[in-house]
């Protein structure tokens, strides 16, 4: 069994992996159907910034 401290880190990793998988799925769908590069770039930028923001918030909670 995992210690209680290890679970939030694993959960955070799973969230980031899920966000990355969602971005990859959107990239494939966009390239097949829309072929719009700017939509692709905007979506990836938003998802990446969300992932960075969530990690920063978790680090702030741990330190303070």
PDB file of N, CA, C and O in Angstrom:
ATOM      1  N   UNK A   1       0.818  -1.190   0.000  1.00  0.00           N
ATOM      2  CA  UNK A   1       0.000   0.000   0.000  1.00  0.00           C
ATOM      3  C   UNK A   1       0.866   1.260   0.000  1.00  0.00           C
ATOM      4  O   UNK A   1       1.919   1.297   0.635  1.00  0.00           O
ATOM      5  N   UNK A   2       0.423   2.266  -0.702  1.00  0.00           N
ATOM      6  CA  UNK A   2       1.176   3.507  -0.761  1.00  0.00           C
ATOM      7  C   UNK A   2       0.984   4.305   0.517  1.00  0.00           C
ATOM      8  O   UNK A   2      -0.100   4.289   1.101  1.00  0.00           O
ATOM      9  N   UNK A   3       2.017   4.998   0.956  1.00  0.00           N
ATOM     10  CA  UNK A   3       1.831   5.871   2.118  1.00  0.00           C
ATOM     11  C   UNK A   3       0.925   7.038   1.756  1.00  0.00           C
ATOM     12  O   UNK A   3       0.774   7.381   0.583  1.00  0.00           O
ATOM     13  N   UNK A   4       0.331   7.638   2.764  1.00  0.00           N
ATOM     14  CA  UNK A   4      -0.612   8.740   2.526  1.00  0.00           C
ATOM     15  C   UNK A   4       0.043   9.911   1.794  1.00  0.00           C
ATOM     16  O   UNK A   4      -0.609  10.600   1.009  1.00  0.00           O
ATOM     17  N   UNK A   5       1.324  10.131   2.050  1.00  0.00           N
ATOM     18  CA  UNK A   5       2.010  11.237   1.384  1.00  0.00           C
ATOM     19  C   UNK A   5       2.179  11.003  -0.107  1.00  0.00           C
ATOM     20  O   UNK A   5       2.196  11.964  -0.876  1.00  0.00           O
ATOM     21  N   UNK A   6       2.304   9.769  -0.532  1.00  0.00           N
ATOM     22  CA  UNK A   6       2.562   9.473  -1.928  1.00  0.00           C
ATOM     23  C   UNK A   6       1.351   9.620  -2.824  1.00  0.00           C
ATOM     24  O   UNK A   6       1.490   9.804  -4.033  1.00  0.00           O
ATOM     25  N   UNK A   7       0.187   9.541  -2.256  1.00  0.00           N
ATOM     26  CA  UNK A   7      -1.023   9.571  -3.083  1.00  0.00           C
ATOM     27  C   UNK A   7      -1.264  10.900  -3.784  1.00  0.00           C
ATOM     28  O   UNK A   7      -1.581  10.885  -4.974  1.00  0.00           O
ATOM     29  N   UNK A   8      -1.132  12.055  -3.121  1.00  0.00           N
ATOM     30  CA  UNK A   8      -1.365  13.306  -3.858  1.00  0.00           C
ATOM     31  C   UNK A   8      -0.406  13.496  -5.024  1.00  0.00           C
ATOM     32  O   UNK A   8      -0.804  14.015  -6.067  1.00  0.00           O
ATOM     33  N   UNK A   9       0.862  13.082  -4.866  1.00  0.00           N
ATOM     34  CA  UNK A   9       1.809  13.218  -5.974  1.00  0.00           C
ATOM     35  C   UNK A   9       1.386  12.347  -7.147  1.00  0.00           C
ATOM     36  O   UNK A   9       1.458  12.769  -8.301  1.00  0.00           O
ATOM     37  N   UNK A  10       0.945  11.132  -6.847  1.00  0.00           N
ATOM     38  CA  UNK A  10       0.502  10.236  -7.912  1.00  0.00           C
ATOM     39  C   UNK A  10      -0.743  10.805  -8.584  1.00  0.00           C
ATOM     40  O   UNK A  10      -0.875  10.739  -9.806  1.00  0.00           O
ATOM     41  N   UNK A  11      -1.655  11.362  -7.793  1.00  0.00           N
ATOM     42  CA  UNK A  11      -2.869  11.934  -8.360  1.00  0.00           C
ATOM     43  C   UNK A  11      -2.523  13.112  -9.271  1.00  0.00           C
ATOM     44  O   UNK A  11      -3.107  13.260 -10.344  1.00  0.00           O
ATOM     45  N   UNK A  12      -1.579  13.944  -8.844  1.00  0.00           N
ATOM     46  CA  UNK A  12      -1.171  15.088  -9.653  1.00  0.00           C
ATOM     47  C   UNK A  12      -0.547  14.614 -10.956  1.00  0.00           C
ATOM     48  O   UNK A  12      -0.801  15.189 -12.014  1.00  0.00           O
ATOM     49  N   UNK A  13       0.266  13.569 -10.884  1.00  0.00           N
ATOM     50  CA  UNK A  13       0.867  13.027 -12.108  1.00  0.00           C
ATOM     51  C   UNK A  13      -0.198  12.500 -13.051  1.00  0.00           C
ATOM     52  O   UNK A  13      -0.122  12.707 -14.262  1.00  0.00           O
ATOM     53  N   UNK A  14      -1.189  11.820 -12.499  1.00  0.00           N
ATOM     54  CA  UNK A  14      -2.260  11.294 -13.348  1.00  0.00           C
ATOM     55  C   UNK A  14      -3.045  12.420 -14.004  1.00  0.00           C
ATOM     56  O   UNK A  14      -3.446  12.302 -15.162  1.00  0.00           O
ATOM     57  N   UNK A  15      -3.267  13.505 -13.278  1.00  0.00           N
ATOM     58  CA  UNK A  15      -3.978  14.646 -13.856  1.00  0.00           C
ATOM     59  C   UNK A  15      -3.176  15.226 -15.018  1.00  0.00           C
ATOM     60  O   UNK A  15      -3.732  15.518 -16.077  1.00  0.00           O
ATOM     61  N   UNK A  16      -1.872  15.390 -14.819  1.00  0.00           N
ATOM     62  CA  UNK A  16      -1.029  15.954 -15.882  1.00  0.00           C
ATOM     63  C   UNK A  16      -0.975  15.016 -17.082  1.00  0.00           C
ATOM     64  O   UNK A  16      -1.006  15.464 -18.228  1.00  0.00           O
ATOM     65  N   UNK A  17      -0.893  13.706 -16.816  1.00  0.00           N
ATOM     66  CA  UNK A  17      -0.886  12.734 -17.914  1.00  0.00           C
ATOM     67  C   UNK A  17      -2.204  12.777 -18.670  1.00  0.00           C
ATOM     68  O   UNK A  17      -2.220  12.686 -19.897  1.00  0.00           O
ATOM     69  N   UNK A  18      -3.313  12.916 -17.944  1.00  0.00           N
ATOM     70  CA  UNK A  18      -4.616  12.990 -18.607  1.00  0.00           C
ATOM     71  C   UNK A  18      -4.736  14.250 -19.449  1.00  0.00           C
ATOM     72  O   UNK A  18      -5.304  14.211 -20.541  1.00  0.00           O
ATOM     73  N   UNK A  19      -4.214  15.359 -18.960  1.00  0.00           N
ATOM     74  CA  UNK A  19      -4.244  16.599 -19.740  1.00  0.00           C
ATOM     75  C   UNK A  19      -3.410  16.447 -21.008  1.00  0.00           C
ATOM     76  O   UNK A  19      -3.815  16.892 -22.083  1.00  0.00           O
ATOM     77  N   UNK A  20      -2.252  15.821 -20.878  1.00  0.00           N
ATOM     78  CA  UNK A  20      -1.400  15.606 -22.053  1.00  0.00           C
ATOM     79  C   UNK A  20      -2.070  14.674 -23.059  1.00  0.00           C
ATOM     80  O   UNK A  20      -1.974  14.885 -24.268  1.00  0.00           O
ATOM     81  N   UNK A  21      -2.751  13.641 -22.555  1.00  0.00           N
ATOM     82  CA  UNK A  21      -3.460  12.728 -23.452  1.00  0.00           C
ATOM     83  C   UNK A  21      -4.601  13.442 -24.166  1.00  0.00           C
ATOM     84  O   UNK A  21      -4.846  13.205 -25.348  1.00  0.00           O
ATOM     85  N   UNK A  22      -5.292  14.310 -23.448  1.00  0.00           N
ATOM     86  CA  UNK A  22      -6.370  15.084 -24.063  1.00  0.00           C
ATOM     87  C   UNK A  22      -5.822  16.009 -25.145  1.00  0.00           C
ATOM     88  O   UNK A  22      -6.419  16.146 -26.213  1.00  0.00           O
ATOM     89  N   UNK A  23      -4.689  16.640 -24.867  1.00  0.00           N
ATOM     90  CA  UNK A  23      -4.073  17.513 -25.869  1.00  0.00           C
ATOM     91  C   UNK A  23      -3.650  16.718 -27.097  1.00  0.00           C
ATOM     92  O   UNK A  23      -3.839  17.170 -28.226  1.00  0.00           O
ATOM     93  N   UNK A  24      -3.080  15.538 -26.883  1.00  0.00           N
ATOM     94  CA  UNK A  24      -2.660  14.707 -28.012  1.00  0.00           C
ATOM     95  C   UNK A  24      -3.856  14.266 -28.846  1.00  0.00           C
ATOM     96  O   UNK A  24      -3.791  14.249 -30.075  1.00  0.00           O
ATOM     97  N   UNK A  25      -4.947  13.909 -28.176  1.00  0.00           N
ATOM     98  CA  UNK A  25      -6.154  13.510 -28.895  1.00  0.00           C
ATOM     99  C   UNK A  25      -6.692  14.680 -29.720  1.00  0.00           C
ATOM    100  O   UNK A  25      -7.105  14.505 -30.866  1.00  0.00           O
ATOM    101  N   UNK A  26      -6.681  15.875 -29.123  1.00  0.00           N
ATOM    102  CA  UNK A  26      -7.163  17.051 -29.843  1.00  0.00           C
ATOM    103  C   UNK A  26      -6.282  17.349 -31.047  1.00  0.00           C
ATOM    104  O   UNK A  26      -6.782  17.749 -32.098  1.00  0.00           O
ATOM    105  N   UNK A  27      -4.983  17.157 -30.902  1.00  0.00           N
ATOM    106  CA  UNK A  27      -4.053  17.382 -32.011  1.00  0.00           C
ATOM    107  C   UNK A  27      -4.386  16.462 -33.175  1.00  0.00           C
ATOM    108  O   UNK A  27      -4.441  16.906 -34.322  1.00  0.00           O
ATOM    109  N   UNK A  28      -4.609  15.186 -32.891  1.00  0.00           N
ATOM    110  CA  UNK A  28      -4.909  14.222 -33.954  1.00  0.00           C
ATOM    111  C   UNK A  28      -6.226  14.560 -34.635  1.00  0.00           C
ATOM    112  O   UNK A  28      -6.312  14.563 -35.863  1.00  0.00           O
ATOM    113  N   UNK A  29      -7.254  14.847 -33.835  1.00  0.00           N
ATOM    114  CA  UNK A  29      -8.566  15.182 -34.418  1.00  0.00           C
ATOM    115  C   UNK A  29      -8.467  16.453 -35.249  1.00  0.00           C
ATOM    116  O   UNK A  29      -9.051  16.540 -36.330  1.00  0.00           O
ATOM    117  N   UNK A  30      -7.735  17.429 -34.751  1.00  0.00           N
ATOM    118  CA  UNK A  30      -7.594  18.692 -35.470  1.00  0.00           C
ATOM    119  C   UNK A  30      -6.866  18.494 -36.792  1.00  0.00           C
ATOM    120  O   UNK A  30      -7.283  19.042 -37.813  1.00  0.00           O
ATOM    121  N   UNK A  31      -5.802  17.732 -36.790  1.00  0.00           N
ATOM    122  CA  UNK A  31      -5.044  17.533 -38.028  1.00  0.00           C
ATOM    123  C   UNK A  31      -5.847  16.750 -39.061  1.00  0.00           C
ATOM    124  O   UNK A  31      -5.703  16.978 -40.262  1.00  0.00           O
ATOM    125  N   UNK A  32      -6.693  15.827 -38.600  1.00  0.00           N
ATOM    126  CA  UNK A  32      -7.477  15.021 -39.534  1.00  0.00           C
ATOM    127  C   UNK A  32      -8.651  15.818 -40.091  1.00  0.00           C
ATOM    128  O   UNK A  32      -8.925  15.759 -41.290  1.00  0.00           O
ATOM    129  N   UNK A  33      -9.348  16.567 -39.230  1.00  0.00           N
ATOM    130  CA  UNK A  33     -10.589  17.206 -39.670  1.00  0.00           C
ATOM    131  C   UNK A  33     -10.406  18.670 -40.046  1.00  0.00           C
ATOM    132  O   UNK A  33     -10.765  19.069 -41.154  1.00  0.00           O
ATOM    133  N   UNK A  34      -9.855  19.476 -39.145  1.00  0.00           N
ATOM    134  CA  UNK A  34      -9.854  20.918 -39.364  1.00  0.00           C
ATOM    135  C   UNK A  34      -8.658  21.407 -40.165  1.00  0.00           C
ATOM    136  O   UNK A  34      -8.793  22.281 -41.021  1.00  0.00           O
ATOM    137  N   UNK A  35      -7.492  20.846 -39.888  1.00  0.00           N
ATOM    138  CA  UNK A  35      -6.243  21.276 -40.510  1.00  0.00           C
ATOM    139  C   UNK A  35      -5.982  22.765 -40.265  1.00  0.00           C
ATOM    140  O   UNK A  35      -5.441  23.468 -41.119  1.00  0.00           O
ATOM    141  N   UNK A  36      -6.380  23.223 -39.079  1.00  0.00           N
ATOM    142  CA  UNK A  36      -6.151  24.613 -38.687  1.00  0.00           C
ATOM    143  C   UNK A  36      -5.030  24.648 -37.662  1.00  0.00           C
ATOM    144  O   UNK A  36      -5.192  24.168 -36.540  1.00  0.00           O
ATOM    145  N   UNK A  37      -3.914  25.206 -38.040  1.00  0.00           N
ATOM    146  CA  UNK A  37      -2.744  25.190 -37.165  1.00  0.00           C
ATOM    147  C   UNK A  37      -2.917  26.146 -35.988  1.00  0.00           C
ATOM    148  O   UNK A  37      -2.460  25.844 -34.886  1.00  0.00           O
ATOM    149  N   UNK A  38      -3.563  27.286 -36.193  1.00  0.00           N
ATOM    150  CA  UNK A  38      -3.690  28.252 -35.107  1.00  0.00           C
ATOM    151  C   UNK A  38      -4.588  27.726 -34.004  1.00  0.00           C
ATOM    152  O   UNK A  38      -4.338  27.991 -32.828  1.00  0.00           O
ATOM    153  N   UNK A  39      -5.642  26.974 -34.365  1.00  0.00           N
ATOM    154  CA  UNK A  39      -6.509  26.364 -33.355  1.00  0.00           C
ATOM    155  C   UNK A  39      -5.707  25.352 -32.548  1.00  0.00           C
ATOM    156  O   UNK A  39      -5.827  25.277 -31.326  1.00  0.00           O
ATOM    157  N   UNK A  40      -4.906  24.593 -33.234  1.00  0.00           N
ATOM    158  CA  UNK A  40      -4.053  23.601 -32.589  1.00  0.00           C
ATOM    159  C   UNK A  40      -3.087  24.264 -31.611  1.00  0.00           C
ATOM    160  O   UNK A  40      -2.957  23.817 -30.471  1.00  0.00           O
ATOM    161  N   UNK A  41      -2.421  25.307 -32.040  1.00  0.00           N
ATOM    162  CA  UNK A  41      -1.455  25.991 -31.180  1.00  0.00           C
ATOM    163  C   UNK A  41      -2.133  26.615 -29.964  1.00  0.00           C
ATOM    164  O   UNK A  41      -1.597  26.558 -28.857  1.00  0.00           O
ATOM    165  N   UNK A  42      -3.297  27.205 -30.163  1.00  0.00           N
ATOM    166  CA  UNK A  42      -4.011  27.829 -29.048  1.00  0.00           C
ATOM    167  C   UNK A  42      -4.450  26.794 -28.019  1.00  0.00           C
ATOM    168  O   UNK A  42      -4.318  27.017 -26.816  1.00  0.00           O
ATOM    169  N   UNK A  43      -4.966  25.674 -28.484  1.00  0.00           N
ATOM    170  CA  UNK A  43      -5.427  24.640 -27.559  1.00  0.00           C
ATOM    171  C   UNK A  43      -4.268  24.042 -26.767  1.00  0.00           C
ATOM    172  O   UNK A  43      -4.389  23.825 -25.562  1.00  0.00           O
ATOM    173  N   UNK A  44      -3.172  23.780 -27.421  1.00  0.00           N
ATOM    174  CA  UNK A  44      -2.009  23.223 -26.723  1.00  0.00           C
ATOM    175  C   UNK A  44      -1.459  24.230 -25.718  1.00  0.00           C
ATOM    176  O   UNK A  44      -1.058  23.843 -24.621  1.00  0.00           O
ATOM    177  N   UNK A  45      -1.434  25.502 -26.070  1.00  0.00           N
ATOM    178  CA  UNK A  45      -0.945  26.525 -25.144  1.00  0.00           C
ATOM    179  C   UNK A  45      -1.834  26.629 -23.910  1.00  0.00           C
ATOM    180  O   UNK A  45      -1.335  26.758 -22.793  1.00  0.00           O
ATOM    181  N   UNK A  46      -3.145  26.573 -24.107  1.00  0.00           N
ATOM    182  CA  UNK A  46      -4.073  26.646 -22.974  1.00  0.00           C
ATOM    183  C   UNK A  46      -3.913  25.436 -22.066  1.00  0.00           C
ATOM    184  O   UNK A  46      -3.857  25.581 -20.845  1.00  0.00           O
ATOM    185  N   UNK A  47      -3.838  24.252 -22.645  1.00  0.00           N
ATOM    186  CA  UNK A  47      -3.692  23.048 -21.830  1.00  0.00           C
ATOM    187  C   UNK A  47      -2.353  23.025 -21.098  1.00  0.00           C
ATOM    188  O   UNK A  47      -2.289  22.608 -19.941  1.00  0.00           O
ATOM    189  N   UNK A  48      -1.302  23.459 -21.746  1.00  0.00           N
ATOM    190  CA  UNK A  48       0.009  23.488 -21.091  1.00  0.00           C
ATOM    191  C   UNK A  48       0.030  24.502 -19.957  1.00  0.00           C
ATOM    192  O   UNK A  48       0.587  24.234 -18.893  1.00  0.00           O
ATOM    193  N   UNK A  49      -0.572  25.659 -20.179  1.00  0.00           N
ATOM    194  CA  UNK A  49      -0.601  26.662 -19.116  1.00  0.00           C
ATOM    195  C   UNK A  49      -1.444  26.192 -17.937  1.00  0.00           C
ATOM    196  O   UNK A  49      -1.122  26.493 -16.788  1.00  0.00           O
ATOM    197  N   UNK A  50      -2.520  25.457 -18.211  1.00  0.00           N
ATOM    198  CA  UNK A  50      -3.326  24.896 -17.128  1.00  0.00           C
ATOM    199  C   UNK A  50      -2.522  23.893 -16.310  1.00  0.00           C
ATOM    200  O   UNK A  50      -2.612  23.878 -15.082  1.00  0.00           O
ATOM    201  N   UNK A  51      -1.747  23.066 -16.973  1.00  0.00           N
ATOM    202  CA  UNK A  51      -0.924  22.080 -16.262  1.00  0.00           C
ATOM    203  C   UNK A  51       0.126  22.775 -15.403  1.00  0.00           C
ATOM    204  O   UNK A  51       0.337  22.385 -14.255  1.00  0.00           O
ATOM    205  N   UNK A  52       0.784  23.795 -15.937  1.00  0.00           N
ATOM    206  CA  UNK A  52       1.794  24.529 -15.172  1.00  0.00           C
ATOM    207  C   UNK A  52       1.148  25.232 -13.983  1.00  0.00           C
ATOM    208  O   UNK A  52       1.703  25.228 -12.884  1.00  0.00           O
ATOM    209  N   UNK A  53      -0.009  25.830 -14.194  1.00  0.00           N
ATOM    210  CA  UNK A  53      -0.715  26.520 -13.111  1.00  0.00           C
ATOM    211  C   UNK A  53      -1.089  25.557 -11.990  1.00  0.00           C
ATOM    212  O   UNK A  53      -0.917  25.880 -10.814  1.00  0.00           O
ATOM    213  N   UNK A  54      -1.597  24.383 -12.342  1.00  0.00           N
ATOM    214  CA  UNK A  54      -2.009  23.430 -11.315  1.00  0.00           C
ATOM    215  C   UNK A  54      -0.813  22.926 -10.517  1.00  0.00           C
ATOM    216  O   UNK A  54      -0.914  22.743  -9.304  1.00  0.00           O
ATOM    217  N   UNK A  55       0.310  22.701 -11.175  1.00  0.00           N
ATOM    218  CA  UNK A  55       1.513  22.269 -10.456  1.00  0.00           C
ATOM    219  C   UNK A  55       2.003  23.378  -9.535  1.00  0.00           C
ATOM    220  O   UNK A  55       2.386  23.106  -8.397  1.00  0.00           O
ATOM    221  N   UNK A  56       1.998  24.625 -10.006  1.00  0.00           N
ATOM    222  CA  UNK A  56       2.435  25.739  -9.165  1.00  0.00           C
ATOM    223  C   UNK A  56       1.540  25.913  -7.948  1.00  0.00           C
ATOM    224  O   UNK A  56       2.033  26.194  -6.856  1.00  0.00           O
ATOM    225  N   UNK A  57       0.241  25.752  -8.116  1.00  0.00           N
ATOM    226  CA  UNK A  57      -0.679  25.862  -6.983  1.00  0.00           C
ATOM    227  C   UNK A  57      -0.419  24.770  -5.956  1.00  0.00           C
ATOM    228  O   UNK A  57      -0.457  25.027  -4.752  1.00  0.00           O
ATOM    229  N   UNK A  58      -0.158  23.568  -6.417  1.00  0.00           N
ATOM    230  CA  UNK A  58       0.141  22.471  -5.490  1.00  0.00           C
ATOM    231  C   UNK A  58       1.432  22.748  -4.731  1.00  0.00           C
ATOM    232  O   UNK A  58       1.517  22.479  -3.533  1.00  0.00           O
ATOM    233  N   UNK A  59       2.431  23.279  -5.413  1.00  0.00           N
ATOM    234  CA  UNK A  59       3.695  23.592  -4.748  1.00  0.00           C
ATOM    235  C   UNK A  59       3.519  24.703  -3.722  1.00  0.00           C
ATOM    236  O   UNK A  59       4.145  24.667  -2.662  1.00  0.00           O
ATOM    237  N   UNK A  60       2.677  25.691  -4.020  1.00  0.00           N
ATOM    238  CA  UNK A  60       2.407  26.762  -3.064  1.00  0.00           C
ATOM    239  C   UNK A  60       1.726  26.209  -1.815  1.00  0.00           C
ATOM    240  O   UNK A  60       2.053  26.614  -0.700  1.00  0.00           O
ATOM    241  N   UNK A  61       0.789  25.295  -1.994  1.00  0.00           N
ATOM    242  CA  UNK A  61       0.088  24.710  -0.853  1.00  0.00           C
ATOM    243  C   UNK A  61       1.032  23.893   0.014  1.00  0.00           C
ATOM    244  O   UNK A  61       0.908  23.894   1.239  1.00  0.00           O
ATOM    245  N   UNK A  62       1.973  23.196  -0.609  1.00  0.00           N
ATOM    246  CA  UNK A  62       2.913  22.379   0.150  1.00  0.00           C
ATOM    247  C   UNK A  62       3.893  23.246   0.933  1.00  0.00           C
ATOM    248  O   UNK A  62       4.248  22.907   2.062  1.00  0.00           O
ATOM    249  N   UNK A  63       4.331  24.352   0.356  1.00  0.00           N
ATOM    250  CA  UNK A  63       5.334  25.182   1.024  1.00  0.00           C
ATOM    251  C   UNK A  63       4.710  26.099   2.077  1.00  0.00           C
ATOM    252  O   UNK A  63       5.376  26.464   3.046  1.00  0.00           O
ATOM    253  N   UNK A  64       3.459  26.468   1.901  1.00  0.00           N
ATOM    254  CA  UNK A  64       2.883  27.445   2.821  1.00  0.00           C
ATOM    255  C   UNK A  64       1.678  27.044   3.487  1.00  0.00           C
ATOM    256  O   UNK A  64       1.127  27.809   4.280  1.00  0.00           O
TER     257      UNK A  64
END
